[in-house]
C-alpha cells in the first residue's frame, strides 16, 4: 500500500500504473469502520486500482465544535486499509486541498434546501467543493459512497451531472452493527449509555416500513416522529418521507416511485443520521 501526502506524489505514482487505469475511489474523513472498508472492498473488486482519501474537510462543518471533536485516528486507519489491500491512500493536509481560500459556489436547487440543508447551512457547498477537487486530483473511473448519507449521495450525483464529470457514482448499502445501529465515525463519541439507546432509532424506522400501506405518508411521518421523541436523551432535527430522486416530500404511496424515510437526531451531543427505504 502506497501512502501519498501531496497531489504531485499521488499523480506521479498513479502515472506509473499504466495508461488510464480503472481507478475506484473512496473519499473519507477517516475514523474508518466496517462501512468504509466495505466500500474499499467493492472498489477493489470492480477496478484495477483502489484509492482512498482521508481528509477532514473543514468547510463542510457548520459547527466549529463538531469539527474540533471529529475523530481523527490515522494510526488506526492505515492498518485497516492495509488489511483490505487498498492500493493507494491519499492523506493531504488542508493547505494541499485549499492553497487559497475556496470560492466555489454550487447550486443544487431544492436538493440542498431540504432536510440537512435546513439545519446545516453551506454544508453541501463544502461537500461539493472538496469532492470536485478530489475528483480532479485522483481522476477516478468510479467513486463509492454509502447510502447512510443519502442526501449527500444525491447531491454528489447532481454535481457529476451538472459539471459533466467523467466518473460513475456507485451507491453502497448501509452497514450496520449487529443491533441495527448504522455504522458512523461519530459513534465512537457515544457514551456507554447512549450506545445502548442508539439502536432504538433503527428499530423505529424498521417498524415504520411495516406500516406502509396501512398509514398514508403524512400519518406515518407523524407516528415515527412521536416514537422518536420518546427515545430518552434525544433531540429530533427532522424525519421526512421523500422521493428518493427529487427529495420532495411525498403525499401518497406510488408503486412506480421509490420513497425513503430520512432522520437526523441528536443523542446527547452526537448527531446521528439514518434512513429506511419504503
Order of alpha helices (4+ residues) and beta strands (2+ residues): beta-alpha-beta-alpha-beta-alpha-alpha-beta-alpha-alpha-alpha-beta-alpha-beta-alpha-alpha-beta-beta-beta
